């Protein structure tokens, strides 16, 4: 893995990038390094850093025989903080910068990252795009997922309460999402004893800003019909149903978009061990896929 940085185009600082490359002839002593093939940029979701996606990025790079570049979005790791006036435009510009500097043509994106990538596809050139459980708001369908109590709890420093509201509101934690608030607060306290749990708590303020960005960018299906990027929207078979509902609706209305459900996968599919999801993504990026505009049987 190689770590490097990309300058943001708004003067806000840098983005931390981690690149994974398959073994090549360049690793053989005395060999001549071949020209590198165009890469893939991986855009992570909310309440996490890109480090959780490294195994997935490494596997995908090997399957494709191409470099995969995973970067920390604003407010994480050594990347710049979320600026005043942060919006999806900030994220689109950052994605464009990483694509340009890394020589990438394709994008793979998860959850909030899928929202960013689809918005980017409306404005910029992407060769191929794969999203997994993209958090897109269509005609207000995600407004009920937003809980004002989440922001109030974050502002008051009540992070266990905030985490509980986030988990219940989004429903992305599997069966845990349906536990009562008291039980979720207790789980938050326990998880804070782990490095990952502590990190997630520290990222709660960024989650508030990002959820607002999704709702502020609420759109209608017609706003996506001009997308020409061949796009595969995936959803986990065990993910909250609203992700698949949105993806089906877009695939049914936008010729460039196809939808498929991946059985036995939770919302955090790209973060879990295994090769099945990476293989599905690699097939599409390699051109072995359904005609766009069609849905694949589960």
C-alpha contacts under 8 A as a table, 3 or more apart, distances in Angstrom:
res1	aa1	res2	aa2	distance
1	X	18	X	6.44
1	X	19	X	5.55
1	X	20	X	5.10
1	X	21	X	7.41
2	X	18	X	5.55
2	X	19	X	5.07
2	X	20	X	6.79
3	X	16	X	7.17
3	X	17	X	5.68
3	X	18	X	4.60
3	X	19	X	6.47
4	X	16	X	6.10
4	X	17	X	5.28
4	X	18	X	6.54
5	X	14	X	6.06
5	X	15	X	5.39
5	X	16	X	4.74
5	X	17	X	5.55
6	X	14	X	5.39
6	X	15	X	5.10
6	X	16	X	6.75
6	X	17	X	7.24
6	X	97	X	7.08
6	X	98	X	6.48
6	X	101	X	7.08
7	X	11	X	7.64
7	X	13	X	5.98
7	X	14	X	4.46
7	X	15	X	6.37
7	X	97	X	7.64
8	X	11	X	5.94
8	X	12	X	6.06
8	X	13	X	5.72
8	X	14	X	5.49
8	X	15	X	6.80
8	X	93	X	7.81
8	X	94	X	6.21
8	X	97	X	6.87
9	X	12	X	7.48
9	X	93	X	7.11
9	X	94	X	7.47
9	X	97	X	7.36
10	X	13	X	7.93
12	X	80	X	6.37
12	X	81	X	7.91
12	X	83	X	7.21
13	X	79	X	7.41
13	X	80	X	5.21
14	X	78	X	7.78
14	X	79	X	5.45
14	X	80	X	5.45
15	X	71	X	6.84
15	X	72	X	6.41
15	X	73	X	6.85
15	X	74	X	7.19
15	X	78	X	7.05
15	X	79	X	4.27
15	X	80	X	6.20
15	X	94	X	7.89
16	X	71	X	5.58
16	X	72	X	5.53
16	X	73	X	7.95
16	X	77	X	7.26
16	X	78	X	5.75
16	X	79	X	5.07
17	X	69	X	6.57
17	X	70	X	5.77
17	X	71	X	4.14
17	X	72	X	6.50
18	X	69	X	5.70
18	X	70	X	5.18
18	X	71	X	5.92
19	X	67	X	6.75
19	X	68	X	5.77
19	X	69	X	4.36
19	X	70	X	6.25
20	X	57	X	6.79
20	X	58	X	5.67
20	X	61	X	6.44
20	X	67	X	5.50
20	X	68	X	5.25
20	X	69	X	6.35
21	X	58	X	7.41
21	X	61	X	5.95
21	X	62	X	7.34
21	X	65	X	7.64
21	X	66	X	6.32
21	X	67	X	4.38
21	X	68	X	6.58
22	X	58	X	7.93
22	X	61	X	5.78
22	X	62	X	4.99
22	X	65	X	5.61
22	X	66	X	6.42
22	X	67	X	6.71
23	X	26	X	7.96
23	X	27	X	6.92
23	X	62	X	7.77
24	X	27	X	5.86
24	X	28	X	7.80
25	X	28	X	5.43
25	X	31	X	6.39
25	X	32	X	7.39
25	X	33	X	6.69
25	X	34	X	7.48
26	X	29	X	7.67
26	X	31	X	5.88
26	X	32	X	6.08
26	X	33	X	4.42
26	X	34	X	6.79
27	X	31	X	7.54
28	X	31	X	5.54
36	X	66	X	7.89
37	X	66	X	6.08
37	X	67	X	7.44
38	X	66	X	6.96
38	X	67	X	7.36
38	X	103	X	5.65
38	X	104	X	4.98
38	X	105	X	6.09
39	X	66	X	5.80
39	X	67	X	4.79
39	X	68	X	5.61
39	X	69	X	7.12
39	X	102	X	6.93
39	X	103	X	6.11
39	X	104	X	4.04
39	X	105	X	6.21
39	X	106	X	6.80
40	X	66	X	7.49
40	X	67	X	6.39
40	X	68	X	4.72
40	X	69	X	6.08
40	X	99	X	7.96
40	X	104	X	5.23
40	X	105	X	6.28
40	X	106	X	4.75
40	X	107	X	5.43
40	X	108	X	7.10
41	X	68	X	5.83
41	X	69	X	4.79
41	X	70	X	5.98
41	X	71	X	7.96
41	X	98	X	7.49
41	X	99	X	6.56
41	X	104	X	6.46
41	X	105	X	7.93
41	X	106	X	6.37
41	X	107	X	4.82
41	X	108	X	6.22
42	X	57	X	7.44
42	X	68	X	6.95
42	X	69	X	5.98
42	X	70	X	4.78
42	X	71	X	7.08
42	X	107	X	5.97
42	X	108	X	4.86
42	X	109	X	5.62
43	X	50	X	7.91
43	X	70	X	6.54
43	X	71	X	6.85
43	X	73	X	7.84
43	X	95	X	8.00
43	X	107	X	7.51
43	X	108	X	6.35
43	X	109	X	4.57
43	X	110	X	6.42
43	X	113	X	4.95
43	X	114	X	7.39
43	X	117	X	7.78
44	X	48	X	7.50
44	X	49	X	7.15
44	X	50	X	5.90
44	X	53	X	7.48
44	X	70	X	7.84
44	X	71	X	7.82
44	X	72	X	7.64
44	X	73	X	7.60
44	X	109	X	6.12
44	X	110	X	5.46
44	X	111	X	7.35
44	X	112	X	7.20
44	X	113	X	5.13
45	X	48	X	6.49
45	X	109	X	7.71
45	X	110	X	5.37
45	X	111	X	5.02
45	X	112	X	4.65
45	X	113	X	4.97
45	X	114	X	7.76
46	X	49	X	7.98
46	X	111	X	7.36
46	X	112	X	5.85
46	X	113	X	7.68
46	X	206	X	7.71
46	X	207	X	5.88
46	X	210	X	7.38
47	X	200	X	5.48
47	X	201	X	7.96
47	X	203	X	5.36
47	X	204	X	6.35
47	X	206	X	7.25
47	X	207	X	5.86
48	X	52	X	7.39
48	X	199	X	7.69
48	X	200	X	6.23
48	X	203	X	7.22
49	X	52	X	6.47
49	X	72	X	5.95
49	X	73	X	7.69
49	X	76	X	6.11
49	X	77	X	7.08
50	X	53	X	5.44
50	X	54	X	6.98
50	X	70	X	6.32
50	X	71	X	6.02
50	X	72	X	5.31
50	X	73	X	7.96
51	X	54	X	5.42
52	X	55	X	7.43
52	X	271	X	5.91
53	X	56	X	5.28
53	X	57	X	6.05
53	X	70	X	7.68
53	X	270	X	6.61
53	X	271	X	5.65
54	X	57	X	4.96
54	X	58	X	5.99
54	X	70	X	7.53
55	X	58	X	5.11
55	X	59	X	6.15
55	X	271	X	7.88
55	X	273	X	7.72
56	X	59	X	5.17
56	X	60	X	6.06
56	X	270	X	6.16
56	X	271	X	6.95
56	X	273	X	7.88
56	X	278	X	6.72
57	X	60	X	5.12
57	X	61	X	6.07
57	X	68	X	6.02
57	X	69	X	7.58
57	X	70	X	7.15
58	X	61	X	5.16
58	X	62	X	6.41
58	X	68	X	7.37
59	X	62	X	5.26
59	X	63	X	6.27
59	X	275	X	7.23
59	X	278	X	6.87
60	X	63	X	5.08
60	X	64	X	6.06
60	X	68	X	7.32
60	X	278	X	5.57
60	X	279	X	7.39
60	X	281	X	7.89
60	X	282	X	6.52
61	X	64	X	5.25
61	X	65	X	5.64
61	X	66	X	5.26
61	X	67	X	5.48
61	X	68	X	5.51
62	X	65	X	5.12
62	X	66	X	7.09
63	X	278	X	7.99
63	X	279	X	7.21
63	X	282	X	6.49
64	X	282	X	6.01
64	X	286	X	7.22
69	X	102	X	7.46
71	X	98	X	8.00
72	X	75	X	7.99
72	X	76	X	5.78
72	X	77	X	6.46
72	X	78	X	7.70
72	X	79	X	6.11
73	X	76	X	6.17
73	X	79	X	6.61
73	X	91	X	7.65
73	X	94	X	7.99
74	X	79	X	5.60
74	X	80	X	5.29
74	X	81	X	5.07
74	X	82	X	5.10
75	X	79	X	6.27
75	X	80	X	5.93
75	X	81	X	4.04
75	X	82	X	5.28
75	X	203	X	7.86
75	X	206	X	6.80
76	X	79	X	5.66
76	X	80	X	7.49
76	X	81	X	7.20
76	X	203	X	7.83
82	X	86	X	6.16
82	X	206	X	7.56
83	X	86	X	5.34
86	X	89	X	7.67
86	X	90	X	6.02
86	X	209	X	7.74
86	X	213	X	7.98
87	X	90	X	5.44
87	X	91	X	7.07
87	X	210	X	7.72
87	X	213	X	5.44
88	X	91	X	5.08
88	X	92	X	6.17
88	X	116	X	6.45
88	X	119	X	7.82
88	X	213	X	6.03
88	X	214	X	7.63
88	X	217	X	7.54
89	X	92	X	5.05
89	X	93	X	6.17
90	X	93	X	5.38
90	X	94	X	6.30
91	X	94	X	5.02
91	X	95	X	6.12
91	X	116	X	6.42
92	X	95	X	5.14
92	X	96	X	6.20
92	X	116	X	6.30
92	X	117	X	7.33
92	X	119	X	7.37
92	X	120	X	5.43
93	X	96	X	5.09
93	X	97	X	6.21
94	X	97	X	5.04
94	X	98	X	6.31
95	X	98	X	5.21
95	X	99	X	6.14
95	X	117	X	7.96
96	X	99	X	5.11
96	X	100	X	6.07
97	X	100	X	5.19
97	X	101	X	6.08
98	X	101	X	5.27
98	X	102	X	5.87
98	X	104	X	7.94
99	X	102	X	5.32
99	X	103	X	5.79
99	X	104	X	4.76
99	X	105	X	6.75
100	X	103	X	5.28
100	X	104	X	6.54
101	X	104	X	7.88
104	X	107	X	8.00
105	X	126	X	5.79
105	X	127	X	5.33
105	X	128	X	7.23
106	X	126	X	5.88
106	X	127	X	5.35
106	X	128	X	4.88
106	X	129	X	5.86
106	X	285	X	7.55
107	X	117	X	7.32
107	X	126	X	7.20
107	X	128	X	6.51
107	X	129	X	4.91
107	X	130	X	6.43
108	X	114	X	7.72
108	X	129	X	5.88
108	X	130	X	4.79
108	X	131	X	5.81
108	X	281	X	7.96
109	X	112	X	7.94
109	X	113	X	4.87
109	X	114	X	4.55
109	X	117	X	6.57
109	X	129	X	7.95
109	X	130	X	6.37
109	X	131	X	4.79
109	X	132	X	6.36
109	X	134	X	7.64
110	X	113	X	4.88
110	X	114	X	4.91
110	X	131	X	5.74
110	X	132	X	4.85
110	X	133	X	6.22
110	X	134	X	6.09
110	X	270	X	7.61
111	X	114	X	5.08
111	X	115	X	6.68
111	X	131	X	7.60
111	X	132	X	6.22
111	X	133	X	5.00
111	X	134	X	4.32
111	X	135	X	5.04
112	X	115	X	5.02
112	X	116	X	6.43
112	X	134	X	6.20
112	X	135	X	5.22
112	X	136	X	7.89
112	X	210	X	7.76
113	X	116	X	5.01
113	X	117	X	6.14
113	X	131	X	8.00
113	X	134	X	7.06
113	X	135	X	7.88
114	X	117	X	5.03
114	X	118	X	6.10
114	X	131	X	5.04
114	X	132	X	6.62
114	X	133	X	7.11
114	X	134	X	4.22
114	X	135	X	6.38
114	X	136	X	7.71
115	X	118	X	5.38
115	X	119	X	6.27
115	X	134	X	5.31
115	X	135	X	5.19
115	X	136	X	5.18
115	X	214	X	7.43
116	X	119	X	5.26
116	X	120	X	6.14
117	X	120	X	4.91
117	X	121	X	6.13
117	X	129	X	7.76
117	X	131	X	7.81
118	X	121	X	5.00
118	X	122	X	6.65
119	X	122	X	5.36
119	X	123	X	7.12
120	X	123	X	5.35
120	X	124	X	5.80
121	X	124	X	5.46
121	X	125	X	6.53
121	X	126	X	6.28
121	X	227	X	6.24
121	X	228	X	7.88
121	X	229	X	6.59
122	X	224	X	6.71
122	X	226	X	6.93
122	X	227	X	5.37
125	X	229	X	7.45
126	X	129	X	6.89
126	X	229	X	6.00
127	X	229	X	5.99
127	X	230	X	7.11
128	X	229	X	5.82
128	X	230	X	5.22
128	X	231	X	6.00
128	X	285	X	6.36
129	X	229	X	6.86
129	X	230	X	6.39
129	X	231	X	4.69
129	X	232	X	6.38
129	X	285	X	7.66
130	X	231	X	5.70
130	X	232	X	4.81
130	X	233	X	5.85
130	X	234	X	7.27
130	X	281	X	6.70
130	X	284	X	7.84
130	X	285	X	7.88
131	X	134	X	5.80
131	X	231	X	7.79
131	X	232	X	6.44
131	X	233	X	4.88
131	X	234	X	5.88
132	X	233	X	6.08
132	X	234	X	4.64
132	X	235	X	5.42
132	X	236	X	7.57
133	X	233	X	7.48
133	X	234	X	6.26
133	X	235	X	4.86
133	X	236	X	7.02
133	X	239	X	7.66
133	X	243	X	5.22
133	X	244	X	7.20
133	X	267	X	6.68
134	X	233	X	7.50
134	X	243	X	6.50
134	X	247	X	7.80
135	X	214	X	7.47
135	X	243	X	6.84
136	X	142	X	7.86
136	X	214	X	6.74
136	X	218	X	7.57
136	X	246	X	7.26
137	X	140	X	5.93
137	X	141	X	5.80
137	X	142	X	5.36
137	X	143	X	7.80
137	X	214	X	6.38
137	X	215	X	6.30
137	X	217	X	7.30
137	X	218	X	4.92
137	X	219	X	6.49
138	X	141	X	5.52
138	X	142	X	7.38
138	X	218	X	5.74
138	X	219	X	5.17
138	X	220	X	5.36
138	X	221	X	6.75
138	X	246	X	7.23
139	X	218	X	6.31
139	X	219	X	5.79
139	X	220	X	5.35
140	X	143	X	5.32
140	X	215	X	7.51
140	X	218	X	6.27
140	X	219	X	7.85
141	X	144	X	7.06
142	X	145	X	5.23
142	X	146	X	7.07
142	X	215	X	7.20
143	X	146	X	5.50
143	X	215	X	6.71
144	X	147	X	7.51
144	X	169	X	7.91
145	X	169	X	4.84
145	X	170	X	5.69
146	X	169	X	6.38
146	X	170	X	7.85
146	X	211	X	7.45
147	X	150	X	5.53
147	X	151	X	7.58
147	X	165	X	6.86
147	X	166	X	7.66
147	X	169	X	6.64
148	X	151	X	5.52
148	X	152	X	6.39
149	X	152	X	4.92
149	X	153	X	5.94
149	X	162	X	7.31
149	X	165	X	7.04
150	X	153	X	5.23
150	X	154	X	6.28
150	X	161	X	7.54
150	X	162	X	4.74
150	X	163	X	7.58
150	X	165	X	5.57
150	X	166	X	6.46
150	X	208	X	7.47
151	X	154	X	5.10
151	X	155	X	6.12
151	X	162	X	7.23
151	X	205	X	7.99
151	X	208	X	6.15
152	X	155	X	5.17
152	X	156	X	6.19
152	X	162	X	7.95
153	X	156	X	5.04
153	X	157	X	6.09
153	X	158	X	4.90
153	X	159	X	6.46
153	X	161	X	6.20
153	X	162	X	5.08
154	X	157	X	5.01
154	X	158	X	5.79
154	X	159	X	5.80
154	X	162	X	5.80
154	X	204	X	7.05
154	X	205	X	6.50
155	X	158	X	7.63
158	X	161	X	5.52
158	X	162	X	6.25
159	X	162	X	4.83
159	X	163	X	5.99
159	X	201	X	6.51
159	X	204	X	7.59
160	X	163	X	5.18
160	X	164	X	6.29
160	X	184	X	7.96
160	X	185	X	5.10
160	X	186	X	7.75
160	X	188	X	5.35
160	X	189	X	6.44
161	X	164	X	5.16
161	X	165	X	6.37
161	X	181	X	7.86
161	X	185	X	5.85
162	X	165	X	5.20
162	X	166	X	6.22
162	X	204	X	7.62
163	X	166	X	5.07
163	X	167	X	6.18
163	X	184	X	7.84
163	X	185	X	7.38
163	X	188	X	6.74
163	X	201	X	7.28
163	X	204	X	7.39
164	X	167	X	5.27
164	X	168	X	6.15
164	X	181	X	6.02
164	X	184	X	5.18
164	X	185	X	5.71
164	X	188	X	7.33
165	X	168	X	5.25
165	X	169	X	5.81
165	X	181	X	7.56
166	X	169	X	5.18
166	X	170	X	6.08
167	X	170	X	5.57
167	X	171	X	5.62
167	X	172	X	6.56
167	X	173	X	6.39
167	X	177	X	5.42
168	X	171	X	5.26
168	X	177	X	4.91
168	X	178	X	6.41
168	X	179	X	7.86
168	X	181	X	7.99
170	X	177	X	7.92
171	X	174	X	6.65
171	X	177	X	4.98
171	X	178	X	7.39
171	X	240	X	6.30
172	X	177	X	6.71
172	X	239	X	6.74
172	X	240	X	6.32
172	X	267	X	5.89
172	X	268	X	7.87
173	X	176	X	5.59
173	X	177	X	5.21
173	X	267	X	7.39
174	X	177	X	5.76
174	X	178	X	7.95
174	X	238	X	7.49
174	X	239	X	7.19
174	X	240	X	7.86
174	X	266	X	6.96
174	X	267	X	7.73
175	X	178	X	5.76
175	X	179	X	7.47
176	X	179	X	5.55
176	X	184	X	7.82
179	X	183	X	6.21
179	X	184	X	6.36
180	X	183	X	5.48
180	X	184	X	6.38
181	X	184	X	5.03
181	X	185	X	6.12
182	X	185	X	5.20
182	X	186	X	6.38
183	X	186	X	5.09
183	X	187	X	6.27
184	X	187	X	4.95
184	X	188	X	6.15
185	X	188	X	5.00
185	X	189	X	6.36
186	X	189	X	5.14
186	X	190	X	6.35
187	X	190	X	5.05
187	X	191	X	5.97
188	X	191	X	5.08
188	X	192	X	6.11
188	X	197	X	7.60
189	X	192	X	5.29
189	X	193	X	7.22
190	X	193	X	5.65
190	X	194	X	7.82
191	X	194	X	5.55
191	X	196	X	7.73
191	X	197	X	4.68
191	X	198	X	7.05
192	X	195	X	7.24
192	X	196	X	7.72
192	X	197	X	4.58
192	X	198	X	4.49
192	X	201	X	7.32
193	X	197	X	6.81
193	X	198	X	6.73
194	X	197	X	5.17
194	X	198	X	6.07
195	X	198	X	5.21
195	X	199	X	6.15
196	X	199	X	5.04
196	X	200	X	6.20
197	X	200	X	5.12
197	X	201	X	6.34
198	X	201	X	5.21
198	X	202	X	6.39
199	X	202	X	5.12
199	X	203	X	6.46
200	X	203	X	5.13
200	X	204	X	6.59
201	X	204	X	5.38
202	X	205	X	7.28
203	X	206	X	5.37
203	X	207	X	6.50
204	X	207	X	5.00
204	X	208	X	6.49
205	X	208	X	5.27
205	X	209	X	6.66
206	X	209	X	5.22
206	X	210	X	6.14
207	X	210	X	5.02
207	X	211	X	5.99
208	X	211	X	5.32
208	X	212	X	6.36
209	X	212	X	5.22
209	X	213	X	6.32
210	X	213	X	4.91
210	X	214	X	6.41
211	X	214	X	5.17
211	X	215	X	6.47
212	X	215	X	5.15
212	X	216	X	5.98
213	X	216	X	5.02
213	X	217	X	6.17
214	X	217	X	5.25
214	X	218	X	6.50
215	X	218	X	5.14
219	X	223	X	6.36
220	X	223	X	5.51
220	X	224	X	7.62
221	X	224	X	5.67
221	X	225	X	7.00
221	X	249	X	7.67
221	X	250	X	6.41
221	X	253	X	7.11
222	X	225	X	5.34
222	X	253	X	7.89
223	X	226	X	7.33
224	X	227	X	5.70
224	X	250	X	7.70
224	X	254	X	6.82
225	X	253	X	6.89
225	X	254	X	4.91
225	X	255	X	7.48
226	X	254	X	7.66
227	X	254	X	7.35
227	X	256	X	6.52
228	X	255	X	7.97
228	X	256	X	5.49
229	X	256	X	6.13
229	X	257	X	7.93
230	X	256	X	5.00
230	X	257	X	6.15
230	X	292	X	6.60
231	X	256	X	6.08
231	X	257	X	4.70
231	X	258	X	6.18
231	X	292	X	7.23
232	X	257	X	5.86
232	X	258	X	4.87
232	X	259	X	5.69
232	X	260	X	7.34
232	X	284	X	7.38
232	X	292	X	7.67
233	X	247	X	5.97
233	X	251	X	7.95
233	X	257	X	7.10
233	X	258	X	6.15
233	X	259	X	4.81
233	X	260	X	6.45
234	X	244	X	7.70
234	X	247	X	7.57
234	X	259	X	5.90
234	X	260	X	5.05
234	X	261	X	5.52
234	X	262	X	6.77
235	X	239	X	6.82
235	X	243	X	6.40
235	X	244	X	5.53
235	X	247	X	7.79
235	X	260	X	6.67
235	X	261	X	4.85
235	X	262	X	6.04
235	X	267	X	7.71
236	X	239	X	4.84
236	X	244	X	7.93
236	X	261	X	5.76
236	X	262	X	4.94
236	X	263	X	6.20
236	X	264	X	6.94
236	X	265	X	4.59
236	X	266	X	5.33
236	X	267	X	5.94
236	X	269	X	7.14
237	X	261	X	5.92
237	X	262	X	5.44
237	X	263	X	4.39
237	X	264	X	5.44
237	X	265	X	5.41
237	X	266	X	6.74
238	X	263	X	7.25
238	X	264	X	6.08
238	X	265	X	5.46
238	X	266	X	4.73
238	X	267	X	7.07
239	X	243	X	7.32
239	X	265	X	6.99
239	X	266	X	4.84
239	X	267	X	4.71
240	X	243	X	6.25
240	X	244	X	7.83
240	X	267	X	7.40
241	X	244	X	5.49
241	X	245	X	6.26
242	X	245	X	4.95
242	X	246	X	6.15
243	X	246	X	5.41
243	X	247	X	6.30
244	X	247	X	5.02
244	X	248	X	5.97
244	X	261	X	7.36
245	X	248	X	5.23
245	X	249	X	6.21
246	X	249	X	5.16
246	X	250	X	6.30
247	X	250	X	5.20
247	X	251	X	6.08
247	X	259	X	6.16
248	X	251	X	5.08
248	X	252	X	6.04
248	X	259	X	6.03
248	X	295	X	7.44
249	X	252	X	5.19
249	X	253	X	6.44
250	X	253	X	5.23
250	X	254	X	5.74
250	X	257	X	6.89
251	X	254	X	5.42
251	X	255	X	6.98
251	X	256	X	7.70
251	X	257	X	4.81
251	X	258	X	5.04
251	X	259	X	5.82
251	X	292	X	8.00
251	X	293	X	5.30
251	X	294	X	6.79
251	X	295	X	7.21
252	X	255	X	7.56
252	X	257	X	7.98
252	X	293	X	6.31
252	X	294	X	7.42
253	X	293	X	7.75
254	X	257	X	5.60
254	X	293	X	6.49
255	X	258	X	7.87
255	X	292	X	6.16
255	X	293	X	4.64
256	X	292	X	5.22
256	X	293	X	5.84
257	X	292	X	5.25
257	X	293	X	5.02
257	X	294	X	7.68
258	X	290	X	7.42
258	X	291	X	7.34
258	X	292	X	4.70
258	X	293	X	4.59
258	X	294	X	5.10
258	X	295	X	5.72
258	X	296	X	7.95
259	X	293	X	7.60
259	X	294	X	6.64
259	X	295	X	4.72
259	X	296	X	6.37
260	X	295	X	5.68
260	X	296	X	4.83
260	X	297	X	6.95
260	X	298	X	6.99
261	X	296	X	7.21
261	X	297	X	7.45
261	X	298	X	5.50
262	X	265	X	6.15
262	X	277	X	7.45
262	X	298	X	6.73
263	X	298	X	6.56
265	X	268	X	7.80
265	X	269	X	5.57
266	X	269	X	5.31
268	X	271	X	5.43
268	X	272	X	6.68
269	X	272	X	5.37
269	X	277	X	7.28
270	X	277	X	7.07
270	X	278	X	7.78
274	X	277	X	7.47
275	X	278	X	5.26
275	X	279	X	5.97
276	X	279	X	5.16
276	X	280	X	6.42
277	X	280	X	5.14
277	X	281	X	6.35
278	X	281	X	5.11
278	X	282	X	6.02
279	X	282	X	5.00
279	X	283	X	6.13
280	X	283	X	5.32
280	X	284	X	6.64
281	X	284	X	5.41
281	X	285	X	6.33
282	X	285	X	5.13
282	X	286	X	6.00
283	X	286	X	5.15
283	X	287	X	6.37
283	X	288	X	5.02
283	X	289	X	6.38
284	X	287	X	5.16
284	X	288	X	5.30
284	X	289	X	5.01
285	X	288	X	7.49
290	X	294	X	6.78
290	X	295	X	7.98
290	X	296	X	7.42
291	X	294	X	6.17
